[in-house]
């Protein structure tokens, strides 16, 4: 939907520029630092619009390039952090399992002691 609006606005602005340029067909002198020449105003208008569009395209290309580089860095950082998390989870899981085995062994020892005490009390 967003692209449709951009296309519509672009076409509308292009139409306005074409109408404005068509209304200005007068030949005007253009003075540059090294000389002067005469050209229709419509050529000047189209040239200015083209140079503006080219400048915007170049600026947007640099922004997109910068964003792609940032995204690439963030993906790399994300992968490193995921690997770090995976390592930490593995370490904690191993510690938990080791602690749980110790707890089970202690529980068995405690139960055996209770059974021995019960047997001693019975005799």
NUTORKE-366902 format. One line per 8 residues: for each residue x, y, z of N, C-alpha, C, O. Coordinates in Angstrom, 2 decimals. Layout:
% NUTORKE-366902
X,Y,Z,X,Y,Z,X,Y,Z,X,Y,Z | ...
//
This chain:
% NUTORKE-366902
0.82,-1.19,0.00,0.00,0.00,0.00,0.87,1.26,0.00,0.55,2.25,-0.66 | 1.97,1.19,0.75,2.86,2.34,0.84,3.48,2.64,-0.53,3.61,3.80,-0.91 | 3.85,1.59,-1.26,4.45,1.79,-2.58,3.45,2.38,-3.56,3.83,3.16,-4.44 | 2.20,2.02,-3.42,1.18,2.59,-4.30,1.05,4.09,-4.07,0.92,4.86,-5.02 | 1.08,4.51,-2.81,1.01,5.93,-2.51,2.23,6.66,-3.03,2.12,7.76,-3.56 | 3.41,6.05,-2.89,4.63,6.67,-3.39,4.55,6.82,-4.91,4.94,7.85,-5.46 | 4.07,5.80,-5.58,3.92,5.86,-7.03,2.93,6.95,-7.42,3.18,7.72,-8.35 | 1.81,7.02,-6.72,0.80,8.04,-7.01,1.36,9.44,-6.81,1.17,10.31,-7.67
2.05,9.67,-5.70,2.63,10.99,-5.42,3.69,11.32,-6.46,3.76,12.46,-6.94 | 4.53,10.34,-6.82,5.56,10.57,-7.83,4.96,10.94,-9.18,5.44,11.86,-9.83 | 3.92,10.23,-9.59,3.27,10.55,-10.86,2.60,11.92,-10.82,2.65,12.67,-11.80 | 1.99,12.24,-9.70,1.33,13.54,-9.56,2.35,14.68,-9.64,2.13,15.67,-10.34 | 3.46,14.52,-8.93,4.50,15.56,-8.97,5.12,15.66,-10.37,5.43,16.76,-10.82 | 5.29,14.54,-11.05,5.82,14.56,-12.41,4.88,15.29,-13.35,5.32,16.07,-14.20 | 3.60,15.06,-13.20,2.60,15.75,-14.01,2.64,17.25,-13.77,2.58,18.04,-14.71 | 2.75,17.66,-12.50,2.85,19.09,-12.18,4.09,19.71,-12.80,4.04,20.83,-13.32
5.20,19.01,-12.75,6.45,19.53,-13.33,6.32,19.66,-14.84,6.77,20.64,-15.42 | 5.71,18.66,-15.48,5.53,18.71,-16.93,4.63,19.88,-17.32,4.93,20.60,-18.27 | 3.54,20.07,-16.60,2.62,21.19,-16.90,3.33,22.52,-16.69,3.22,23.43,-17.51 | 4.07,22.63,-15.58,4.79,23.87,-15.29,5.84,24.15,-16.36,6.00,25.29,-16.81 | 6.56,23.11,-16.76,7.59,23.28,-17.78,6.97,23.66,-19.13,7.51,24.51,-19.84 | 5.86,23.04,-19.48,5.22,23.34,-20.76,4.73,24.78,-20.81,4.66,25.37,-21.89 | 4.39,25.33,-19.69,3.93,26.73,-19.65,5.10,27.71,-19.75,4.89,28.90,-19.98 | 6.32,27.23,-19.58,7.50,28.10,-19.59,8.44,27.70,-20.72,9.47,27.06,-20.50
8.08,28.08,-21.94,8.89,27.71,-23.11,9.72,28.88,-23.62,10.30,28.81,-24.71 | 9.79,29.93,-22.87,10.53,31.12,-23.28,12.02,30.80,-23.30,12.53,30.07,-22.46 | 12.73,31.37,-24.29,14.18,31.21,-24.37,14.81,32.24,-23.43,14.53,33.43,-23.50 | 15.67,31.73,-22.54,16.31,32.61,-21.55,17.83,32.48,-21.64,18.35,31.42,-21.98 | 18.52,33.55,-21.33,19.99,33.47,-21.32,20.46,32.89,-19.98,19.93,33.23,-18.92 | 21.44,32.03,-20.05,22.01,31.42,-18.85,23.47,31.87,-18.78,24.23,31.67,-19.72 | 23.83,32.48,-17.67,25.21,32.94,-17.50,25.93,32.02,-16.53,25.53,31.85,-15.38 | 26.99,31.45,-17.03,27.87,30.65,-16.20,29.12,31.49,-15.96,29.27,32.55,-16.57
29.99,31.06,-15.12,31.18,31.84,-14.82,32.08,32.04,-16.02,32.82,33.03,-16.08 | 32.04,31.14,-16.98,32.95,31.20,-18.12,32.26,31.61,-19.42,32.92,31.75,-20.45 | 30.95,31.81,-19.39,30.27,32.20,-20.62,28.77,32.27,-20.45,28.23,32.10,-19.36 | 28.11,32.54,-21.58,26.65,32.67,-21.57,26.09,31.92,-22.76,26.70,31.89,-23.83 | 24.91,31.31,-22.56,24.21,30.69,-23.67,22.72,30.83,-23.45,22.26,31.06,-22.33 | 21.97,30.68,-24.54,20.51,30.80,-24.47,19.89,29.44,-24.69,20.32,28.66,-25.54 | 18.85,29.15,-23.87,18.15,27.87,-23.97,16.72,28.06,-23.50,16.44,28.98,-22.73 | 15.80,27.22,-23.95,14.42,27.33,-23.47,14.34,27.03,-21.96,15.07,26.18,-21.44
13.47,27.73,-21.29,13.31,27.58,-19.85,12.88,26.16,-19.48,13.21,25.67,-18.40 | 12.16,25.49,-20.38,11.72,24.13,-20.11,12.92,23.20,-19.93,12.88,22.30,-19.10 | 13.99,23.41,-20.70,15.21,22.61,-20.56,15.85,22.87,-19.20,16.32,21.94,-18.55 | 15.87,24.11,-18.78,16.43,24.47,-17.47,15.63,23.80,-16.35,16.20,23.25,-15.41 | 14.31,23.85,-16.46,13.45,23.23,-15.43,13.68,21.73,-15.37,13.87,21.18,-14.28 | 13.68,21.05,-16.52,13.90,19.61,-16.53,15.30,19.25,-16.02,15.48,18.26,-15.31 | 16.29,20.06,-16.39,17.65,19.81,-15.92,17.74,19.94,-14.40,18.38,19.12,-13.74 | 17.10,20.96,-13.85,17.12,21.17,-12.40,16.42,20.02,-11.68,16.89,19.54,-10.65
15.29,19.59,-12.22,14.56,18.48,-11.62,15.39,17.20,-11.70,15.45,16.44,-10.73 | 16.02,16.96,-12.84,16.85,15.76,-13.00,18.04,15.77,-12.03,18.34,14.76,-11.39 | 18.71,16.92,-11.94,19.86,17.00,-11.02,19.42,16.83,-9.56,20.12,16.20,-8.77 | 18.27,17.37,-9.21,17.74,17.19,-7.85,17.42,15.73,-7.57,17.72,15.22,-6.49 | 16.80,15.06,-8.54,16.47,13.64,-8.38,17.74,12.80,-8.28,17.81,11.86,-7.48 | 18.74,13.14,-9.09,20.01,12.43,-9.05,20.70,12.62,-7.70,21.25,11.67,-7.14 | 20.68,13.83,-7.18,21.28,14.11,-5.87,20.57,13.32,-4.77,21.22,12.74,-3.90 | 19.26,13.31,-4.80,18.49,12.56,-3.80,18.79,11.06,-3.92,18.93,10.38,-2.91
18.87,10.55,-5.14,19.17,9.13,-5.34,20.55,8.78,-4.78,20.71,7.74,-4.15 | 21.53,9.64,-5.00,22.87,9.39,-4.46,22.87,9.41,-2.94,23.50,8.57,-2.30 | 22.18,10.38,-2.37,22.10,10.45,-0.90,21.39,9.23,-0.33,21.83,8.68,0.68 | 20.31,8.81,-0.96,19.58,7.64,-0.48,20.42,6.37,-0.63,20.34,5.47,0.20 | 21.21,6.29,-1.69,22.08,5.13,-1.88,23.10,5.04,-0.76,23.40,3.95,-0.27 | 23.64,6.19,-0.35,24.61,6.15,0.75,23.93,5.76,2.06,24.52,5.05,2.88 | 22.70,6.21,2.27,21.97,5.84,3.48,21.67,4.33,3.48,21.85,3.66,4.49 | 21.23,3.82,2.35,20.93,2.39,2.24,22.19,1.56,2.45,22.15,0.54,3.14
23.31,1.99,1.86,24.58,1.28,2.03,24.98,1.26,3.50,25.42,0.23,4.02 | 24.83,2.39,4.17,25.17,2.48,5.59,24.26,1.57,6.42,24.73,0.90,7.34 | 22.99,1.54,6.10,22.05,0.68,6.83,22.37,-0.79,6.60,22.29,-1.59,7.53 | 22.73,-1.16,5.38,23.08,-2.55,5.11,24.31,-2.96,5.90,24.38,-4.07,6.42 | 25.29,-2.06,5.99,26.50,-2.35,6.75,26.16,-2.52,8.23,26.68,-3.42,8.89 | 25.30,-1.66,8.75,24.88,-1.76,10.16,24.12,-3.05,10.40,24.33,-3.72,11.41 | 23.24,-3.42,9.49,22.47,-4.67,9.62,23.41,-5.86,9.62,23.23,-6.80,10.41 | 24.42,-5.84,8.75,25.38,-6.93,8.70,26.13,-7.05,10.03,26.33,-8.15,10.53
26.54,-5.91,10.60,27.24,-5.92,11.89,26.31,-6.44,12.99,26.75,-7.20,13.85 | 25.07,-6.03,12.97,24.12,-6.47,14.00,23.83,-7.96,13.88,23.68,-8.63,14.90 | 23.75,-8.48,12.65,23.55,-9.93,12.48,24.74,-10.70,13.06,24.57,-11.72,13.72 | 25.93,-10.20,12.79,27.13,-10.86,13.31,27.14,-10.83,14.84,27.44,-11.82,15.50 | 26.80,-9.66,15.39,26.73,-9.53,16.86,25.66,-10.44,17.43,25.86,-11.04,18.49 | 24.53,-10.54,16.76,23.44,-11.41,17.21,23.88,-12.87,17.22,23.60,-13.60,18.18 | 24.58,-13.30,16.17,25.06,-14.68,16.12,26.04,-14.96,17.25,26.01,-16.02,17.86 | 26.93,-13.99,17.54,27.89,-14.16,18.63,27.16,-14.28,19.97,27.50,-15.13,20.80
26.16,-13.44,20.17,25.41,-13.48,21.43,24.62,-14.78,21.56,24.52,-15.35,22.65 | 24.04,-15.26,20.45,23.31,-16.52,20.50,24.25,-17.68,20.84,23.88,-18.58,21.60 | 25.47,-17.65,20.28,26.44,-18.69,20.60,26.83,-18.61,22.08,26.98,-19.64,22.75 | 27.00,-17.40,22.57,27.34,-17.21,23.98,26.22,-17.72,24.88,26.49,-18.37,25.89 | 24.99,-17.43,24.52,23.84,-17.90,25.30,23.78,-19.42,25.27,23.54,-20.06,26.30 | 24.00,-19.99,24.09,23.96,-21.45,23.97,25.03,-22.09,24.86,24.77,-23.09,25.52 | 26.23,-21.50,24.87,27.30,-22.01,25.74,26.91,-21.89,27.21,27.12,-22.82,27.99 | 26.35,-20.75,27.57,25.95,-20.53,28.96,24.86,-21.51,29.38,24.89,-22.04,30.49
23.90,-21.74,28.50,22.84,-22.70,28.80,23.42,-24.10,28.97,23.02,-24.84,29.87 | 24.36,-24.47,28.10,24.99,-25.79,28.22,25.71,-25.93,29.55,25.61,-26.96,30.22 | 26.44,-24.89,29.92,27.19,-24.92,31.19,26.23,-25.04,32.37,26.43,-25.84,33.27 | 25.19,-24.23,32.35,24.22,-24.26,33.46,23.46,-25.58,33.51,23.17,-26.09,34.59 | 23.15,-26.12,32.36,22.44,-27.39,32.33,23.34,-28.49,32.89,22.88,-29.35,33.65 | 24.60,-28.48,32.51,25.53,-29.48,33.03,25.67,-29.33,34.55,25.69,-30.33,35.27 | 25.75,-28.09,35.02,25.86,-27.85,36.47,24.59,-28.32,37.17,24.66,-28.92,38.25 | 23.44,-28.04,36.58,22.17,-28.46,37.17,22.08,-29.98,37.25,21.68,-30.54,38.27
22.46,-30.64,36.16,22.41,-32.10,36.14,23.39,-32.70,37.15,23.09,-33.69,37.82 | 24.56,-32.09,37.25,25.53,-32.57,38.22,25.00,-32.38,39.64,25.13,-33.27,40.48 | 24.41,-31.23,39.91,23.85,-30.95,41.23,22.68,-31.89,41.52,22.52,-32.35,42.64 | 21.89,-32.17,40.51,20.76,-33.06,40.70,21.23,-34.47,40.99,20.60,-35.17,41.78 | 22.32,-34.92,40.37,22.87,-36.24,40.66,23.39,-36.30,42.09,23.21,-37.30,42.79 | 24.04,-35.21,42.53,24.53,-35.15,43.90,23.36,-35.19,44.87,23.42,-35.90,45.88 | 22.29,-34.44,44.57,21.11,-34.43,45.43,20.48,-35.82,45.51,20.06,-36.25,46.58 | 20.42,-36.51,44.39,19.85,-37.85,44.39,20.70,-38.80,45.24,20.18,-39.62,45.99
22.01,-38.68,45.11,22.92,-39.52,45.90,22.76,-39.22,47.39,22.72,-40.14,48.21 | 22.66,-37.93,47.73,22.47,-37.55,49.14,21.14,-38.08,49.66,21.05,-38.55,50.80 | 20.10,-38.00,48.82,18.79,-38.49,49.22,18.86,-40.00,49.48,18.30,-40.48,50.47 | 19.52,-40.72,48.62,19.65,-42.16,48.81,20.42,-42.47,50.09,20.03,-43.36,50.85 | 21.50,-41.74,50.33,22.28,-41.94,51.56,21.43,-41.66,52.79,21.50,-42.40,53.78 | 20.65,-40.61,52.75,19.80,-40.23,53.87,18.75,-41.32,54.13,18.51,-41.71,55.27 | 18.12,-41.80,53.05,17.12,-42.86,53.20,17.75,-44.14,53.76,17.14,-44.82,54.59 | 18.95,-44.46,53.31,19.63,-45.65,53.83,19.93,-45.48,55.33,19.80,-46.44,56.10
20.33,-44.28,55.74,20.59,-44.02,57.16,19.33,-44.18,57.98,19.35,-44.77,59.06 | 18.22,-43.67,57.47,16.95,-43.78,58.18,16.55,-45.24,58.32,16.09,-45.68,59.37 | 16.73,-46.00,57.24,16.37,-47.41,57.29,17.25,-48.16,58.30,16.77,-49.02,59.03 | 18.54,-47.82,58.32,19.44,-48.45,59.28,19.04,-48.09,60.72,19.06,-48.95,61.60 | 18.68,-46.83,60.93,18.26,-46.41,62.27,16.98,-47.12,62.67,16.85,-47.56,63.82 | 16.03,-47.24,61.74,14.79,-47.96,62.02,15.08,-49.41,62.36,14.48,-49.97,63.28 | 15.98,-50.02,61.63,16.31,-51.40,61.90,17.01,-51.53,63.25,16.77,-52.48,63.99 | 17.88,-50.57,63.55,18.56,-50.60,64.86,17.55,-50.43,66.01,17.68,-51.07,67.05
16.56,-49.59,65.81,15.55,-49.36,66.86,14.66,-50.59,67.02,14.18,-50.85,68.13 | 14.42,-51.32,65.98,13.57,-52.50,66.05,14.25,-53.59,66.88,13.54,-54.36,67.53 | 15.52,-53.71,66.89,16.21,-54.80,67.59,16.58,-54.35,68.91,17.18,-55.11,69.67
//
